[in-house]
Amino acid sequence: QVQVVESGGGLVQPGGSLRLSCAASGTIFSINAMGWYRQAPGKQRELVAVVTSGSNPNYADSVKGRFTISRGNAKNTVYLQMNNLKPEDTAVYYCNVRIVTSAYWGQGTQVTVSS
């Protein structure tokens, strides 16, 4: 069993920054990929950024140059540094962990960008 827990969401003004954290725990042999998705009200869940073992990170076009995904020294952790936040970044952000053919999700953390 694998547990995924996110933290770091909150309310921030446009142009501000937030850092999201995600940690996976449980029976983990090898993580293939860790990523962040988001879902805004009335919209489908979309990929924000993902880092796959042995590859460069991939980003949604809407966040390129503003968001940075990184793995922690403990390889079961992943972070999302979000800079120059915009109101359209408002959403629930979910961490996704892929282990072999299985995908595990966290409960989500709310990010609200508003003045």
N, C-alpha and C positions, 0 to 999 in steps of 0.2 A: 504494500500500500504506500502511496506517495501523497504527501501533503504539500500544498503550495500556498504560501501566505505573502500577500502584498502589504506594503505600507508606504506612507509618504504623501498621500493625496491631501487636498485641502482647497481653500479659497485663495486666489491670487489675482492681483490686478493685471490688466493687459500690459505686456512688456516684462512681466515678472518671471521668476524661475521657480521650479520645483524639482525635487529629485525623488523618484519612486524606487523602492527596493522590493526585491522578491527573493524568497528563500524556499528551496525545496528540501523536504526531509522525508525519511522513511527508507524503504528498501530501494536503493538507487545504485545500479551497477555502472551505468554509463549514460550520460546525457548527450543526446544528439544535437539538440537545439533548445535555446531559450529565447522567448520573445515577448513582446507587448502588443496587445490588441486594445481597441477601445470601441465603445458603443455609446453613441449619443441617442437621446430620446427620439423614437420614431425612425431610427436608422439601423442598418445592419451592422454587425460587428465587423471591424476592419483591422487589417494589419497596420501597426505603427512601425515596428522595428523588430528585427530578428537577427540573432547571431548563431550561426551553425558552426560546429566544431570543424576547424581547419579552413574556414572561409571568412571572407570579409562580411561585416554586417550589411544588411539590407534595410532600407528605409522607404516609407511611403513618400511620394513626391511632396506631399503637403507639409512634411516635417523636416525634410532635408535641410541641413545647415542650421537647424534650430535644436534638434534633439540628438542625443548621443546615447547609444546603448553600449553597455560594457559588462563583462563578466567579472565577478569578484575573485579574490585570491582563493577563496573557497569556491570551487567550481560549481557548486550547487546554488550560487547566488547570481543575480543579474540586476543591473541598475538601469534606470532611464533618466538621464539628465535632460530637463526640458527648459530651454531658454526662450526668451522673447515670445512668451505665451500669448495666444490670441483667443478671443471669445469662442471661435470655432473649434478650439481644442477642448472645450468643455465636454466631458464624457465620463463614463465609468471605464477605468483602465484595468485590464485583466492581464495577468501574467500567464504565459503558456509554457509548459515544459514538455519536450518530446523525448521519450525514452524508447528506443527501438521503434515499435509500431504503435505505441500508446501515447496519448496526449493527456496532460493533466492541467487543470485550470485552478486558479485561485478564486477567491470570492469577489474580487474586484475592489477598487478604491476610487472614490469620487474625486475628480479634478474639476473645479469650477473657476473659470476665468471671467471676471466681471469687475467693473468699477463701481 
